[in-house]
Amino acid sequence: MFSEPSGQGWQQVGELVLALVLCSLIGLERELKQKSAGLRTHTLVGVGAALFLLVSKYGFTDVLEPGRIVLDPSRVAAQIVSGIGFIGGGLIFVRRDVVRGLTTAAVVWMSVAVGCACAAGLPLLAVVVTAAHFVVVYGYPPLVRLLTRRRPATTTVRLAYRDGEGALRRILELATRSGYSVQRALTNRRDSGGVIDLSMRLLGPRGVDDLLARLAEQPGILAVETGAIDDTSE
């Protein structure tokens, strides 16, 4: 039952355990950041991909006949890569013109690659890619901030203010004096209460905390929040 030709030996068990450990490490990082796909999702996806690849390699030895039936184990791996797109696509969503979940979807895709590498007998590559994951998610953000801190960025600021008190004029003047240019401004009047919702797309310095604090102190402004900051090159 556990002989090597059947593909149920300790070597295959070790490959599944390695996939379990590496994908758990990747999933733990996502879990600590409270992402939609966390520890359980990444672990199950990675181990499942490893098992699929092992089945592709060893699961059909009982039907093989020399010269008559030839199997291509890489076909299952190709289907895993395309099939994981359904899970990745479900993690990506758009909220108020901001795309969320792209990194988590990419990490799920990479967890599948790590699981496949473990099952394919490439443990060194699987370990290197897992280590690369942590380098990217923890090392790249500070590097990007260092390289782009002097470049202008776009950010979306959303406010709610009372109509008829001159709040809109003060908002635009304050944003301009703070070094921002208003690329887009959309207003929407609520049904009751004389409250107007304003969405502004600003181009300027990356740190908007000071601007938000000053806006919140203005009379007539009821709420202030910001969206994600995007590089102007995107």
C-alpha positions as CSV (number, residue, x, y, z in Angstrom):
1,M,0.0,0.0,0.0
2,F,2.8,2.4,0.8
3,S,5.3,1.2,-1.8
4,E,7.0,3.8,-4.0
5,P,5.3,2.9,-7.3
6,S,1.9,3.5,-5.9
7,G,2.8,7.1,-4.9
8,Q,1.8,6.6,-1.3
9,G,5.2,6.5,0.4
10,W,6.7,8.6,3.0
11,Q,8.3,10.8,0.4
12,Q,4.8,11.9,-0.8
13,V,3.7,12.4,2.8
14,G,6.7,14.6,3.4
15,E,5.9,16.6,0.4
16,L,2.4,17.2,1.6
17,V,3.7,18.2,5.1
18,L,6.1,20.6,3.6
19,A,3.3,22.2,1.5
20,L,1.2,22.4,4.8
21,V,4.0,24.1,6.7
22,L,5.0,26.6,4.0
23,C,1.5,27.6,3.0
24,S,0.6,27.9,6.7
25,L,3.4,30.4,7.1
26,I,2.1,32.4,4.1
27,G,-1.5,32.2,5.4
28,L,-0.5,33.3,8.9
29,E,0.9,36.5,7.5
30,R,-2.4,37.2,5.7
31,E,-4.3,36.2,8.9
32,L,-2.3,38.7,11.0
33,K,-3.1,41.4,8.6
34,Q,-6.8,40.4,8.8
35,K,-7.2,39.8,5.1
36,S,-10.3,38.1,3.6
37,A,-8.2,35.0,2.8
38,G,-6.2,34.0,5.9
39,L,-4.5,31.0,7.5
40,R,-7.1,28.3,6.7
41,T,-7.7,29.4,3.1
42,H,-4.0,29.5,2.1
43,T,-3.2,26.3,3.8
44,L,-6.1,24.4,2.3
45,V,-5.4,25.8,-1.2
46,G,-1.7,25.0,-1.0
47,V,-2.1,21.4,0.3
48,G,-4.9,20.8,-2.1
49,A,-2.8,21.8,-5.0
50,A,0.0,19.6,-3.8
51,L,-2.4,16.6,-3.6
52,F,-3.8,17.3,-7.1
53,L,-0.3,17.2,-8.5
54,L,0.6,14.0,-6.6
55,V,-2.6,12.4,-8.0
56,S,-1.6,13.5,-11.5
57,K,1.9,11.9,-11.0
58,Y,0.9,8.7,-9.3
59,G,-2.8,8.2,-9.3
60,F,-3.2,6.4,-12.7
61,T,-0.4,3.9,-12.5
62,D,-2.9,1.0,-12.3
63,V,-4.4,1.8,-15.8
64,L,-1.1,2.4,-17.6
65,E,-0.2,-0.1,-20.3
66,P,3.2,0.0,-22.0
67,G,2.8,1.4,-25.6
68,R,-0.9,2.0,-25.3
69,I,-1.6,4.7,-22.6
70,V,0.6,7.7,-22.0
71,L,-0.1,10.3,-19.3
72,D,1.1,13.9,-19.1
73,P,1.3,14.9,-15.4
74,S,1.8,18.5,-16.3
75,R,-1.8,18.8,-17.6
76,V,-3.3,18.7,-14.1
77,A,-0.8,21.4,-12.9
78,A,-1.9,23.6,-15.8
79,Q,-5.6,23.1,-14.7
80,I,-4.7,24.0,-11.2
81,V,-3.2,27.3,-12.3
82,S,-6.3,28.3,-14.3
83,G,-8.8,27.0,-11.8
84,I,-7.4,29.0,-8.9
85,G,-8.4,32.1,-10.8
86,F,-12.0,31.6,-9.5
87,I,-10.8,31.9,-5.9
88,G,-8.5,34.8,-6.7
89,G,-11.2,36.6,-8.6
90,G,-13.6,36.3,-5.6
91,L,-11.2,38.1,-3.4
92,I,-11.0,41.2,-5.6
93,F,-13.7,43.8,-5.1
94,V,-14.1,47.5,-5.8
95,R,-15.4,49.9,-3.2
96,R,-15.8,53.6,-3.9
97,D,-13.5,53.5,-6.9
98,V,-10.8,51.7,-4.8
99,V,-9.7,48.2,-5.8
100,R,-9.2,45.8,-2.9
101,G,-7.8,42.3,-2.5
102,L,-5.3,42.2,-5.4
103,T,-2.4,41.3,-3.1
104,T,-4.3,38.6,-1.3
105,A,-5.5,37.1,-4.6
106,A,-1.8,37.1,-5.8
107,V,-0.7,35.4,-2.5
108,V,-3.4,32.7,-3.0
109,W,-2.0,32.1,-6.5
110,M,1.5,31.9,-5.1
111,S,0.4,29.5,-2.3
112,V,-0.8,27.1,-5.1
113,A,2.6,27.4,-6.8
114,V,4.4,26.6,-3.5
115,G,2.1,23.5,-3.0
116,C,2.8,22.3,-6.5
117,A,6.5,22.8,-6.1
118,C,6.5,20.7,-3.0
119,A,4.6,17.9,-4.7
120,A,6.8,18.1,-7.7
121,G,9.9,17.3,-5.6
122,L,11.2,20.8,-5.7
123,P,11.4,21.7,-2.0
124,L,14.3,24.2,-2.4
125,L,12.3,26.3,-4.8
126,A,9.2,26.1,-2.6
127,V,11.2,27.4,0.4
128,V,12.8,30.1,-1.6
129,V,9.5,31.4,-2.9
130,T,8.0,31.3,0.6
131,A,10.9,33.4,1.9
132,A,10.5,35.7,-1.1
133,H,6.8,36.2,-0.1
134,F,7.9,37.7,3.3
135,V,10.6,39.8,1.7
136,V,8.0,41.3,-0.7
137,V,5.2,41.9,1.9
138,Y,7.4,43.3,4.6
139,G,10.4,44.7,2.8
140,Y,8.9,46.3,-0.3
141,P,6.4,48.8,1.4
142,P,9.1,50.7,3.3
143,L,11.3,50.7,0.2
144,V,8.5,52.0,-2.0
145,R,7.8,54.8,0.6
146,L,11.5,55.7,0.7
147,L,11.8,55.9,-3.1
148,T,8.5,57.7,-3.7
149,R,8.1,59.9,-0.7
150,R,8.9,63.1,-2.8
151,R,6.6,62.1,-5.7
152,P,3.1,63.4,-5.8
153,A,0.3,60.9,-5.3
154,T,-3.5,60.8,-5.8
155,T,-5.8,60.2,-3.0
156,T,-9.6,60.3,-2.6
157,V,-11.0,62.4,0.3
158,R,-14.7,62.1,1.2
159,L,-16.5,64.6,3.4
160,A,-20.0,65.4,4.6
161,Y,-20.9,69.0,5.3
162,R,-23.9,71.2,6.0
163,D,-25.2,73.2,3.1
164,G,-25.5,77.0,3.1
165,E,-22.5,77.6,5.5
166,G,-19.8,78.2,2.9
167,A,-18.0,74.9,3.8
168,L,-17.3,73.9,0.2
169,R,-15.4,77.1,-0.5
170,R,-13.3,76.6,2.7
171,I,-12.6,73.0,1.8
172,L,-11.3,73.8,-1.7
173,E,-9.2,76.8,-0.4
174,L,-7.7,74.7,2.4
175,A,-6.8,71.8,0.0
176,T,-5.1,74.3,-2.4
177,R,-3.1,76.0,0.3
178,S,-1.9,72.6,1.6
179,G,-0.3,71.9,-1.8
180,Y,-3.0,69.8,-3.4
181,S,-4.7,70.3,-6.7
182,V,-8.3,69.1,-7.1
183,Q,-8.6,66.7,-10.0
184,R,-12.2,65.8,-9.5
185,A,-15.0,66.9,-7.1
186,L,-18.4,65.2,-6.9
187,T,-21.2,66.3,-4.6
188,N,-24.4,64.5,-3.7
189,R,-27.2,66.1,-1.7
190,R,-28.9,63.8,0.9
191,D,-32.6,63.5,0.9
192,S,-33.1,65.3,4.2
193,G,-31.1,67.3,6.7
194,G,-29.4,69.7,4.3
195,V,-26.3,67.6,4.3
196,I,-24.1,67.2,1.2
197,D,-21.6,64.4,0.5
198,L,-18.4,65.5,-1.3
199,S,-15.8,63.2,-2.9
200,M,-12.6,64.8,-4.0
201,R,-9.7,63.4,-5.9
202,L,-6.5,65.2,-4.9
203,L,-3.0,65.3,-6.4
204,G,-0.2,66.3,-4.0
205,P,1.9,65.2,-1.0
206,R,1.4,61.6,0.1
207,G,0.8,62.4,3.8
208,V,-2.8,63.7,4.0
209,D,-3.2,63.3,7.8
210,D,-2.6,67.0,8.4
211,L,-5.1,68.0,5.7
212,L,-7.7,65.7,7.2
213,A,-7.2,67.1,10.7
214,R,-7.6,70.7,9.5
215,L,-10.6,69.8,7.4
216,A,-12.3,68.2,10.4
217,E,-11.8,71.4,12.4
218,Q,-13.7,73.5,9.9
219,P,-17.2,74.6,10.9
220,G,-20.0,72.9,9.1
221,I,-18.0,69.7,8.2
222,L,-19.6,66.6,9.8
223,A,-17.3,63.8,8.6
224,V,-14.0,63.3,6.9
225,E,-12.4,60.1,5.6
226,T,-9.8,59.1,2.9
227,G,-9.4,56.3,0.5
228,A,-6.3,54.5,-0.7
229,I,-3.3,56.5,-2.1
230,D,-2.2,55.5,-5.6
231,D,1.0,56.3,-7.4
232,T,0.4,58.8,-10.3
233,S,2.3,56.4,-12.7
234,E,-0.5,53.8,-12.4
